[in-house]
């Protein structure tokens, strides 16, 4: 979608926030661990595709940290 031709060669199972939102809206997550797994897949893809110290990699790490802190506080 973003016209990054090498992305599918490197990332075999893409995941992004828009896809996760659609899956939430469509009730495709049967439980919280499935949502968690998709989020972790998305961040792993971010780290794999974007070299360390690049703005996207750093933003992915910050988002992951925020997500983990919030996830721990859920019932």
PyMOL commands that set and color helices and strands:
alter all, ss='L'
color gray80, all
select helices_A, chain A and resi 7-10+17-25+32-49+55-72
alter helices_A, ss='H'
color red, helices_A
deselect
rebuild
show_as cartoon
